[in-house]
Amino acid sequence: LAIEKAGVYGGAKIREALGEVGKEYAGVSGTITFDEKGDRVSGTYEVWKVDLVEGEYSWERIGLISL
């Protein structure tokens, strides 16, 4: 959606459009709001640890961060 709103496929223009798109778009995690630096002002993030054990990857959730 940000690419469509920017009208071009360019990083700077997409970044500018992303804040506007986030204000108007309510996705599965709700409406996303960004601060003046472009960081999310709220949200919950899972922190995962990935280990290689005997040639297989093992995933373990080690934390939950809420803003």
Buried (B, 14 or more C-beta within 10 A) or exposed (E): EBBEBBEEEEEEBBEBBBBBBBEEEEEEEEEBEBEEEEEEEEEEEEEEEEEEEEEEEEEEEEEEEEE
